[in-house]
Amino acid sequence: MEPIELIKIRMEDFEYKSIDLANEYGDKGTISKVLNYKQALSLTMIRKFSKLLHIPAEALIAEYELK
């Protein structure tokens, strides 16, 4: 499964919105771009979202295609 889909599933599981991820990462615009496949996850995002959403970092480093 693609990293972004994993993030979206875990967001649903925890009832998080994109603003919750932005509060963790610090930039709502970047979160929107990432969730819409317009920007790749950064290493910092992978670390923070892995911890926040309880997703192994290994699952978030998989390659996926941007739109």
Residue pairs with C-beta under 8 A, 6 or more apart in sequence:
1 59
2 62
2 64
3 41
3 59
3 60
3 61
3 62
3 64
4 34
4 35
4 37
4 41
4 64
6 53
6 55
6 59
6 60
7 21
7 35
7 49
7 53
7 55
7 60
8 35
10 16
10 53
10 54
10 55
11 17
11 18
11 20
11 21
11 53
14 53
16 53
18 28
18 31
18 32
18 35
19 28
21 31
21 49
21 52
22 28
22 30
22 31
24 48
24 49
24 52
25 31
25 44
25 45
25 48
25 49
30 39
30 45
33 39
34 40
34 41
34 45
36 67
37 64
37 65
37 66
37 67
38 66
38 67
39 66
40 66
41 49
41 60
46 57
46 60
46 61
47 57
49 55
49 60
50 56
50 57
50 60
